[in-house]
């Protein structure tokens, strides 16, 4: 069975929300704050959020 790489999402906010993106098949909505490295990973679905430095603003 091949492992599917988690989705990578580029964002312009330092705080993001993730609900798994699959409606009723997703997971509870969680709010995540970027670390000093400009990245945060969802603990449920492993979706990786990366801060887009070109349009970043602090939330």
PDB file of N, H, CA, C and O in Angstrom:
ATOM      1  N   UNK A   1       0.848  -1.177   0.000  1.00  0.00           N
ATOM      2  CA  UNK A   1       0.000   0.000   0.000  1.00  0.00           C
ATOM      3  C   UNK A   1       0.893   1.239   0.000  1.00  0.00           C
ATOM      4  O   UNK A   1       1.753   1.380   0.869  1.00  0.00           O
ATOM      5  N   UNK A   2       0.701   2.115  -0.942  1.00  0.00           N
ATOM      6  H   UNK A   2       0.002   2.000  -1.648  1.00  0.00           H
ATOM      7  CA  UNK A   2       1.502   3.326  -1.052  1.00  0.00           C
ATOM      8  C   UNK A   2       1.017   4.380  -0.072  1.00  0.00           C
ATOM      9  O   UNK A   2      -0.186   4.553   0.123  1.00  0.00           O
ATOM     10  N   UNK A   3       1.955   5.079   0.542  1.00  0.00           N
ATOM     11  H   UNK A   3       2.933   4.939   0.384  1.00  0.00           H
ATOM     12  CA  UNK A   3       1.625   6.153   1.478  1.00  0.00           C
ATOM     13  C   UNK A   3       1.376   7.437   0.701  1.00  0.00           C
ATOM     14  O   UNK A   3       2.216   7.855  -0.096  1.00  0.00           O
ATOM     15  N   UNK A   4       0.229   8.063   0.928  1.00  0.00           N
ATOM     16  H   UNK A   4      -0.453   7.723   1.575  1.00  0.00           H
ATOM     17  CA  UNK A   4      -0.101   9.316   0.264  1.00  0.00           C
ATOM     18  C   UNK A   4       0.463  10.477   1.085  1.00  0.00           C
ATOM     19  O   UNK A   4       0.175  10.601   2.276  1.00  0.00           O
ATOM     20  N   UNK A   5       1.257  11.316   0.448  1.00  0.00           N
ATOM     21  H   UNK A   5       1.491  11.216  -0.519  1.00  0.00           H
ATOM     22  CA  UNK A   5       1.855  12.453   1.144  1.00  0.00           C
ATOM     23  C   UNK A   5       0.771  13.412   1.597  1.00  0.00           C
ATOM     24  O   UNK A   5      -0.200  13.629   0.872  1.00  0.00           O
ATOM     25  N   UNK A   6       0.919  14.000   2.802  1.00  0.00           N
ATOM     26  H   UNK A   6       1.708  13.824   3.391  1.00  0.00           H
ATOM     27  CA  UNK A   6      -0.080  14.963   3.269  1.00  0.00           C
ATOM     28  C   UNK A   6      -0.105  16.201   2.383  1.00  0.00           C
ATOM     29  O   UNK A   6       0.885  16.543   1.736  1.00  0.00           O
ATOM     30  N   UNK A   7      -1.242  16.854   2.369  1.00  0.00           N
ATOM     31  H   UNK A   7      -2.046  16.575   2.894  1.00  0.00           H
ATOM     32  CA  UNK A   7      -1.424  18.063   1.568  1.00  0.00           C
ATOM     33  C   UNK A   7      -0.610  19.212   2.162  1.00  0.00           C
ATOM     34  O   UNK A   7      -0.500  19.335   3.382  1.00  0.00           O
ATOM     35  N   UNK A   8      -0.043  20.047   1.301  1.00  0.00           N
ATOM     36  H   UNK A   8      -0.131  19.947   0.310  1.00  0.00           H
ATOM     37  CA  UNK A   8       0.664  21.251   1.725  1.00  0.00           C
ATOM     38  C   UNK A   8      -0.147  22.453   1.282  1.00  0.00           C
ATOM     39  O   UNK A   8      -0.522  22.562   0.115  1.00  0.00           O
ATOM     40  N   UNK A   9      -0.422  23.364   2.224  1.00  0.00           N
ATOM     41  H   UNK A   9      -0.118  23.276   3.173  1.00  0.00           H
ATOM     42  CA  UNK A   9      -1.221  24.553   1.949  1.00  0.00           C
ATOM     43  C   UNK A   9      -0.389  25.781   2.283  1.00  0.00           C
ATOM     44  O   UNK A   9       0.139  25.894   3.389  1.00  0.00           O
ATOM     45  N   UNK A  10      -0.270  26.702   1.330  1.00  0.00           N
ATOM     46  H   UNK A  10      -0.699  26.610   0.431  1.00  0.00           H
ATOM     47  CA  UNK A  10       0.448  27.948   1.559  1.00  0.00           C
ATOM     48  C   UNK A  10      -0.561  29.010   1.980  1.00  0.00           C
ATOM     49  O   UNK A  10      -1.567  29.220   1.303  1.00  0.00           O
ATOM     50  N   UNK A  11      -0.290  29.678   3.101  1.00  0.00           N
ATOM     51  H   UNK A  11       0.528  29.507   3.651  1.00  0.00           H
ATOM     52  CA  UNK A  11      -1.218  30.638   3.673  1.00  0.00           C
ATOM     53  C   UNK A  11      -0.517  31.962   3.947  1.00  0.00           C
ATOM     54  O   UNK A  11       0.712  32.028   3.985  1.00  0.00           O
ATOM     55  N   UNK A  12      -1.319  33.029   4.139  1.00  0.00           N
ATOM     56  H   UNK A  12      -2.317  32.975   4.108  1.00  0.00           H
ATOM     57  CA  UNK A  12      -0.756  34.355   4.414  1.00  0.00           C
ATOM     58  C   UNK A  12      -1.018  34.801   5.848  1.00  0.00           C
ATOM     59  O   UNK A  12      -0.646  35.912   6.224  1.00  0.00           O
ATOM     60  N   UNK A  13      -1.651  33.954   6.648  1.00  0.00           N
ATOM     61  H   UNK A  13      -1.953  33.052   6.341  1.00  0.00           H
ATOM     62  CA  UNK A  13      -1.946  34.260   8.050  1.00  0.00           C
ATOM     63  C   UNK A  13      -1.080  33.380   8.940  1.00  0.00           C
ATOM     64  O   UNK A  13      -0.695  32.278   8.550  1.00  0.00           O
ATOM     65  N   UNK A  14      -0.772  33.876  10.148  1.00  0.00           N
ATOM     66  H   UNK A  14      -1.085  34.771  10.465  1.00  0.00           H
ATOM     67  CA  UNK A  14       0.014  33.074  11.085  1.00  0.00           C
ATOM     68  C   UNK A  14      -0.856  32.161  11.931  1.00  0.00           C
ATOM     69  O   UNK A  14      -0.340  31.317  12.664  1.00  0.00           O
ATOM     70  N   UNK A  15      -2.175  32.321  11.838  1.00  0.00           N
ATOM     71  H   UNK A  15      -2.593  33.007  11.243  1.00  0.00           H
ATOM     72  CA  UNK A  15      -3.117  31.427  12.513  1.00  0.00           C
ATOM     73  C   UNK A  15      -4.038  30.836  11.457  1.00  0.00           C
ATOM     74  O   UNK A  15      -4.576  31.561  10.619  1.00  0.00           O
ATOM     75  N   UNK A  16      -4.221  29.513  11.497  1.00  0.00           N
ATOM     76  H   UNK A  16      -3.785  28.925  12.177  1.00  0.00           H
ATOM     77  CA  UNK A  16      -5.039  28.829  10.502  1.00  0.00           C
ATOM     78  C   UNK A  16      -6.006  27.880  11.198  1.00  0.00           C
ATOM     79  O   UNK A  16      -5.808  27.513  12.356  1.00  0.00           O
ATOM     80  N   UNK A  17      -7.050  27.489  10.478  1.00  0.00           N
ATOM     81  H   UNK A  17      -7.211  27.787   9.537  1.00  0.00           H
ATOM     82  CA  UNK A  17      -8.007  26.502  10.963  1.00  0.00           C
ATOM     83  C   UNK A  17      -7.996  25.318   9.995  1.00  0.00           C
ATOM     84  O   UNK A  17      -7.866  25.491   8.783  1.00  0.00           O
ATOM     85  N   UNK A  18      -8.133  24.128  10.546  1.00  0.00           N
ATOM     86  H   UNK A  18      -8.239  23.987  11.531  1.00  0.00           H
ATOM     87  CA  UNK A  18      -8.178  22.921   9.718  1.00  0.00           C
ATOM     88  C   UNK A  18      -9.323  22.040  10.207  1.00  0.00           C
ATOM     89  O   UNK A  18      -9.471  21.802  11.406  1.00  0.00           O
ATOM     90  N   UNK A  19     -10.138  21.554   9.253  1.00  0.00           N
ATOM     91  H   UNK A  19     -10.017  21.747   8.279  1.00  0.00           H
ATOM     92  CA  UNK A  19     -11.228  20.639   9.594  1.00  0.00           C
ATOM     93  C   UNK A  19     -11.145  19.349   8.781  1.00  0.00           C
ATOM     94  O   UNK A  19     -12.102  18.576   8.735  1.00  0.00           O
ATOM     95  N   UNK A  20     -10.017  19.124   8.152  1.00  0.00           N
ATOM     96  H   UNK A  20      -9.240  19.753   8.189  1.00  0.00           H
ATOM     97  CA  UNK A  20      -9.840  17.917   7.351  1.00  0.00           C
ATOM     98  C   UNK A  20     -10.316  18.078   5.923  1.00  0.00           C
ATOM     99  O   UNK A  20      -9.942  17.292   5.053  1.00  0.00           O
ATOM    100  N   UNK A  21     -11.144  19.094   5.668  1.00  0.00           N
ATOM    101  H   UNK A  21     -11.448  19.733   6.375  1.00  0.00           H
ATOM    102  CA  UNK A  21     -11.564  19.414   4.320  1.00  0.00           C
ATOM    103  C   UNK A  21     -12.471  18.418   3.637  1.00  0.00           C
ATOM    104  O   UNK A  21     -12.658  18.512   2.423  1.00  0.00           O
ATOM    105  N   UNK A  22     -13.045  17.466   4.356  1.00  0.00           N
ATOM    106  H   UNK A  22     -12.893  17.390   5.342  1.00  0.00           H
ATOM    107  CA  UNK A  22     -13.884  16.466   3.703  1.00  0.00           C
ATOM    108  C   UNK A  22     -15.285  16.434   4.293  1.00  0.00           C
ATOM    109  O   UNK A  22     -15.908  15.375   4.363  1.00  0.00           O
ATOM    110  N   UNK A  23     -15.783  17.588   4.716  1.00  0.00           N
ATOM    111  H   UNK A  23     -15.277  18.449   4.659  1.00  0.00           H
ATOM    112  CA  UNK A  23     -17.132  17.663   5.259  1.00  0.00           C
ATOM    113  C   UNK A  23     -17.318  16.752   6.457  1.00  0.00           C
ATOM    114  O   UNK A  23     -16.537  16.800   7.407  1.00  0.00           O
ATOM    115  N   UNK A  24     -18.351  15.922   6.415  1.00  0.00           N
ATOM    116  H   UNK A  24     -18.986  15.883   5.643  1.00  0.00           H
ATOM    117  CA  UNK A  24     -18.650  15.013   7.524  1.00  0.00           C
ATOM    118  C   UNK A  24     -17.568  13.951   7.722  1.00  0.00           C
ATOM    119  O   UNK A  24     -17.492  13.334   8.784  1.00  0.00           O
ATOM    120  N   UNK A  25     -16.740  13.738   6.715  1.00  0.00           N
ATOM    121  H   UNK A  25     -16.801  14.240   5.852  1.00  0.00           H
ATOM    122  CA  UNK A  25     -15.675  12.742   6.816  1.00  0.00           C
ATOM    123  C   UNK A  25     -14.356  13.347   7.292  1.00  0.00           C
ATOM    124  O   UNK A  25     -13.351  12.643   7.384  1.00  0.00           O
ATOM    125  N   UNK A  26     -14.352  14.637   7.593  1.00  0.00           N
ATOM    126  H   UNK A  26     -15.169  15.209   7.518  1.00  0.00           H
ATOM    127  CA  UNK A  26     -13.139  15.305   8.059  1.00  0.00           C
ATOM    128  C   UNK A  26     -12.894  15.020   9.533  1.00  0.00           C
ATOM    129  O   UNK A  26     -13.117  13.906  10.006  1.00  0.00           O
ATOM    130  N   UNK A  27     -12.438  16.030  10.247  1.00  0.00           N
ATOM    131  H   UNK A  27     -12.257  16.935   9.862  1.00  0.00           H
ATOM    132  CA  UNK A  27     -12.187  15.898  11.679  1.00  0.00           C
ATOM    133  C   UNK A  27     -12.645  17.176  12.372  1.00  0.00           C
ATOM    134  O   UNK A  27     -12.992  18.141  11.691  1.00  0.00           O
ATOM    135  N   UNK A  28     -12.658  17.215  13.707  1.00  0.00           N
ATOM    136  H   UNK A  28     -12.376  16.431  14.261  1.00  0.00           H
ATOM    137  CA  UNK A  28     -13.069  18.438  14.402  1.00  0.00           C
ATOM    138  C   UNK A  28     -12.174  19.615  13.984  1.00  0.00           C
ATOM    139  O   UNK A  28     -10.970  19.447  13.792  1.00  0.00           O
ATOM    140  N   UNK A  29     -12.768  20.791  13.846  1.00  0.00           N
ATOM    141  H   UNK A  29     -13.746  20.927  14.002  1.00  0.00           H
ATOM    142  CA  UNK A  29     -11.993  21.974  13.465  1.00  0.00           C
ATOM    143  C   UNK A  29     -11.022  22.322  14.584  1.00  0.00           C
ATOM    144  O   UNK A  29     -11.402  22.424  15.750  1.00  0.00           O
ATOM    145  N   UNK A  30      -9.762  22.502  14.205  1.00  0.00           N
ATOM    146  H   UNK A  30      -9.453  22.419  13.258  1.00  0.00           H
ATOM    147  CA  UNK A  30      -8.731  22.918  15.149  1.00  0.00           C
ATOM    148  C   UNK A  30      -8.107  24.209  14.636  1.00  0.00           C
ATOM    149  O   UNK A  30      -7.988  24.420  13.429  1.00  0.00           O
ATOM    150  N   UNK A  31      -7.710  25.067  15.568  1.00  0.00           N
ATOM    151  H   UNK A  31      -7.807  24.896  16.548  1.00  0.00           H
ATOM    152  CA  UNK A  31      -7.054  26.324  15.237  1.00  0.00           C
ATOM    153  C   UNK A  31      -5.588  26.186  15.607  1.00  0.00           C
ATOM    154  O   UNK A  31      -5.252  25.797  16.726  1.00  0.00           O
ATOM    155  N   UNK A  32      -4.719  26.509  14.656  1.00  0.00           N
ATOM    156  H   UNK A  32      -4.992  26.824  13.747  1.00  0.00           H
ATOM    157  CA  UNK A  32      -3.287  26.286  14.816  1.00  0.00           C
ATOM    158  C   UNK A  32      -2.522  27.588  14.612  1.00  0.00           C
ATOM    159  O   UNK A  32      -2.897  28.403  13.768  1.00  0.00           O
ATOM    160  N   UNK A  33      -1.458  27.789  15.375  1.00  0.00           N
ATOM    161  H   UNK A  33      -1.153  27.128  16.060  1.00  0.00           H
ATOM    162  CA  UNK A  33      -0.593  28.960  15.236  1.00  0.00           C
ATOM    163  C   UNK A  33       0.753  28.531  14.674  1.00  0.00           C
ATOM    164  O   UNK A  33       1.300  27.496  15.054  1.00  0.00           O
ATOM    165  N   UNK A  34       1.277  29.343  13.763  1.00  0.00           N
ATOM    166  H   UNK A  34       0.833  30.183  13.454  1.00  0.00           H
ATOM    167  CA  UNK A  34       2.570  29.059  13.151  1.00  0.00           C
ATOM    168  C   UNK A  34       3.685  29.109  14.189  1.00  0.00           C
ATOM    169  O   UNK A  34       3.639  29.908  15.124  1.00  0.00           O
ATOM    170  N   UNK A  35       4.670  28.262  14.019  1.00  0.00           N
ATOM    171  H   UNK A  35       4.708  27.613  13.259  1.00  0.00           H
ATOM    172  CA  UNK A  35       5.864  28.309  14.838  1.00  0.00           C
ATOM    173  C   UNK A  35       6.834  29.337  14.268  1.00  0.00           C
ATOM    174  O   UNK A  35       6.541  29.982  13.261  1.00  0.00           O
ATOM    175  N   UNK A  36       7.960  29.486  14.895  1.00  0.00           N
ATOM    176  H   UNK A  36       8.198  28.962  15.713  1.00  0.00           H
ATOM    177  CA  UNK A  36       8.983  30.441  14.450  1.00  0.00           C
ATOM    178  C   UNK A  36       9.503  30.101  13.053  1.00  0.00           C
ATOM    179  O   UNK A  36      10.009  30.972  12.345  1.00  0.00           O
ATOM    180  N   UNK A  37       9.377  28.842  12.665  1.00  0.00           N
ATOM    181  H   UNK A  37       8.966  28.135  13.241  1.00  0.00           H
ATOM    182  CA  UNK A  37       9.852  28.420  11.344  1.00  0.00           C
ATOM    183  C   UNK A  37       8.825  28.665  10.235  1.00  0.00           C
ATOM    184  O   UNK A  37       9.085  28.347   9.074  1.00  0.00           O
ATOM    185  N   UNK A  38       7.649  29.232  10.585  1.00  0.00           N
ATOM    186  H   UNK A  38       7.438  29.489  11.528  1.00  0.00           H
ATOM    187  CA  UNK A  38       6.635  29.543   9.576  1.00  0.00           C
ATOM    188  C   UNK A  38       5.868  28.334   9.077  1.00  0.00           C
ATOM    189  O   UNK A  38       5.343  28.354   7.964  1.00  0.00           O
ATOM    190  N   UNK A  39       5.792  27.273   9.887  1.00  0.00           N
ATOM    191  H   UNK A  39       6.218  27.257  10.791  1.00  0.00           H
ATOM    192  CA  UNK A  39       5.075  26.058   9.500  1.00  0.00           C
ATOM    193  C   UNK A  39       4.268  25.553  10.679  1.00  0.00           C
ATOM    194  O   UNK A  39       4.613  25.794  11.836  1.00  0.00           O
ATOM    195  N   UNK A  40       3.190  24.852  10.372  1.00  0.00           N
ATOM    196  H   UNK A  40       2.910  24.657   9.432  1.00  0.00           H
ATOM    197  CA  UNK A  40       2.436  24.134  11.397  1.00  0.00           C
ATOM    198  C   UNK A  40       1.755  22.945  10.721  1.00  0.00           C
ATOM    199  O   UNK A  40       1.291  23.046   9.585  1.00  0.00           O
ATOM    200  N   UNK A  41       1.700  21.818  11.432  1.00  0.00           N
ATOM    201  H   UNK A  41       2.076  21.736  12.355  1.00  0.00           H
ATOM    202  CA  UNK A  41       1.101  20.601  10.899  1.00  0.00           C
ATOM    203  C   UNK A  41      -0.131  20.251  11.711  1.00  0.00           C
ATOM    204  O   UNK A  41      -0.104  20.297  12.941  1.00  0.00           O
ATOM    205  N   UNK A  42      -1.205  19.902  11.033  1.00  0.00           N
ATOM    206  H   UNK A  42      -1.227  19.864  10.034  1.00  0.00           H
ATOM    207  CA  UNK A  42      -2.429  19.504  11.709  1.00  0.00           C
ATOM    208  C   UNK A  42      -2.198  18.171  12.420  1.00  0.00           C
ATOM    209  O   UNK A  42      -1.719  17.214  11.811  1.00  0.00           O
ATOM    210  N   UNK A  43      -2.539  18.109  13.712  1.00  0.00           N
ATOM    211  H   UNK A  43      -2.928  18.885  14.207  1.00  0.00           H
ATOM    212  CA  UNK A  43      -2.333  16.852  14.448  1.00  0.00           C
ATOM    213  C   UNK A  43      -3.290  15.729  14.034  1.00  0.00           C
ATOM    214  O   UNK A  43      -3.035  14.563  14.335  1.00  0.00           O
ATOM    215  N   UNK A  44      -4.382  16.064  13.353  1.00  0.00           N
ATOM    216  H   UNK A  44      -4.590  17.011  13.108  1.00  0.00           H
ATOM    217  CA  UNK A  44      -5.347  15.047  12.918  1.00  0.00           C
ATOM    218  C   UNK A  44      -5.015  14.465  11.544  1.00  0.00           C
ATOM    219  O   UNK A  44      -4.919  13.247  11.390  1.00  0.00           O
ATOM    220  N   UNK A  45      -4.840  15.332  10.551  1.00  0.00           N
ATOM    221  H   UNK A  45      -4.917  16.321  10.676  1.00  0.00           H
ATOM    222  CA  UNK A  45      -4.714  14.852   9.172  1.00  0.00           C
ATOM    223  C   UNK A  45      -3.325  15.063   8.567  1.00  0.00           C
ATOM    224  O   UNK A  45      -3.095  14.698   7.414  1.00  0.00           O
ATOM    225  N   UNK A  46      -2.407  15.641   9.320  1.00  0.00           N
ATOM    226  H   UNK A  46      -2.594  15.938  10.256  1.00  0.00           H
ATOM    227  CA  UNK A  46      -1.026  15.886   8.878  1.00  0.00           C
ATOM    228  C   UNK A  46      -0.910  16.915   7.758  1.00  0.00           C
ATOM    229  O   UNK A  46       0.154  17.054   7.155  1.00  0.00           O
ATOM    230  N   UNK A  47      -1.993  17.637   7.475  1.00  0.00           N
ATOM    231  H   UNK A  47      -2.857  17.524   7.966  1.00  0.00           H
ATOM    232  CA  UNK A  47      -1.926  18.710   6.482  1.00  0.00           C
ATOM    233  C   UNK A  47      -0.895  19.730   6.969  1.00  0.00           C
ATOM    234  O   UNK A  47      -0.917  20.140   8.129  1.00  0.00           O
ATOM    235  N   UNK A  48      -0.006  20.130   6.082  1.00  0.00           N
ATOM    236  H   UNK A  48       0.011  19.798   5.139  1.00  0.00           H
ATOM    237  CA  UNK A  48       1.065  21.052   6.435  1.00  0.00           C
ATOM    238  C   UNK A  48       0.719  22.443   5.927  1.00  0.00           C
ATOM    239  O   UNK A  48       0.462  22.627   4.737  1.00  0.00           O
ATOM    240  N   UNK A  49       0.712  23.417   6.823  1.00  0.00           N
ATOM    241  H   UNK A  49       0.920  23.267   7.790  1.00  0.00           H
ATOM    242  CA  UNK A  49       0.469  24.815   6.473  1.00  0.00           C
ATOM    243  C   UNK A  49       1.802  25.541   6.521  1.00  0.00           C
ATOM    244  O   UNK A  49       2.517  25.468   7.521  1.00  0.00           O
ATOM    245  N   UNK A  50       2.140  26.244   5.441  1.00  0.00           N
ATOM    246  H   UNK A  50       1.560  26.303   4.629  1.00  0.00           H
ATOM    247  CA  UNK A  50       3.395  26.978   5.343  1.00  0.00           C
ATOM    248  C   UNK A  50       3.079  28.433   5.080  1.00  0.00           C
ATOM    249  O   UNK A  50       2.268  28.759   4.214  1.00  0.00           O
ATOM    250  N   UNK A  51       3.730  29.310   5.838  1.00  0.00           N
ATOM    251  H   UNK A  51       4.389  29.044   6.542  1.00  0.00           H
ATOM    252  CA  UNK A  51       3.522  30.741   5.700  1.00  0.00           C
ATOM    253  C   UNK A  51       4.142  31.237   4.406  1.00  0.00           C
ATOM    254  O   UNK A  51       5.331  31.034   4.158  1.00  0.00           O
ATOM    255  N   UNK A  52       3.330  31.889   3.580  1.00  0.00           N
ATOM    256  H   UNK A  52       2.364  32.054   3.781  1.00  0.00           H
ATOM    257  CA  UNK A  52       3.791  32.490   2.324  1.00  0.00           C
ATOM    258  C   UNK A  52       4.361  33.862   2.670  1.00  0.00           C
ATOM    259  O   UNK A  52       3.612  34.814   2.890  1.00  0.00           O
ATOM    260  N   UNK A  53       5.669  33.961   2.717  1.00  0.00           N
ATOM    261  H   UNK A  53       6.278  33.188   2.538  1.00  0.00           H
ATOM    262  CA  UNK A  53       6.348  35.186   3.161  1.00  0.00           C
ATOM    263  C   UNK A  53       6.044  36.400   2.291  1.00  0.00           C
ATOM    264  O   UNK A  53       6.168  37.530   2.762  1.00  0.00           O
ATOM    265  N   UNK A  54       5.656  36.204   1.056  1.00  0.00           N
ATOM    266  H   UNK A  54       5.555  35.286   0.673  1.00  0.00           H
ATOM    267  CA  UNK A  54       5.419  37.337   0.160  1.00  0.00           C
ATOM    268  C   UNK A  54       4.170  38.135   0.525  1.00  0.00           C
ATOM    269  O   UNK A  54       4.076  39.314   0.184  1.00  0.00           O
ATOM    270  N   UNK A  55       3.208  37.512   1.215  1.00  0.00           N
ATOM    271  H   UNK A  55       3.284  36.554   1.492  1.00  0.00           H
ATOM    272  CA  UNK A  55       1.979  38.226   1.555  1.00  0.00           C
ATOM    273  C   UNK A  55       1.595  38.027   3.008  1.00  0.00           C
ATOM    274  O   UNK A  55       0.422  38.147   3.360  1.00  0.00           O
ATOM    275  N   UNK A  56       2.569  37.724   3.860  1.00  0.00           N
ATOM    276  H   UNK A  56       3.523  37.627   3.574  1.00  0.00           H
ATOM    277  CA  UNK A  56       2.270  37.384   5.252  1.00  0.00           C
ATOM    278  C   UNK A  56       1.855  38.595   6.072  1.00  0.00           C
ATOM    279  O   UNK A  56       2.369  39.702   5.909  1.00  0.00           O
ATOM    280  N   UNK A  57       0.895  38.335   6.967  1.00  0.00           N
ATOM    281  H   UNK A  57       0.477  37.437   7.099  1.00  0.00           H
ATOM    282  CA  UNK A  57       0.509  39.338   7.951  1.00  0.00           C
ATOM    283  C   UNK A  57       0.198  38.615   9.249  1.00  0.00           C
ATOM    284  O   UNK A  57      -0.349  37.512   9.231  1.00  0.00           O
ATOM    285  N   UNK A  58       0.538  39.215  10.355  1.00  0.00           N
ATOM    286  H   UNK A  58       0.982  40.110  10.369  1.00  0.00           H
ATOM    287  CA  UNK A  58       0.300  38.588  11.652  1.00  0.00           C
ATOM    288  C   UNK A  58      -1.189  38.598  11.969  1.00  0.00           C
ATOM    289  O   UNK A  58      -1.868  39.602  11.759  1.00  0.00           O
ATOM    290  N   UNK A  59      -1.688  37.491  12.470  1.00  0.00           N
ATOM    291  H   UNK A  59      -1.137  36.674  12.641  1.00  0.00           H
ATOM    292  CA  UNK A  59      -3.115  37.404  12.821  1.00  0.00           C
ATOM    293  C   UNK A  59      -3.309  37.635  14.297  1.00  0.00           C
ATOM    294  O   UNK A  59      -4.439  37.603  14.784  1.00  0.00           O
TER     295      UNK A  59
END
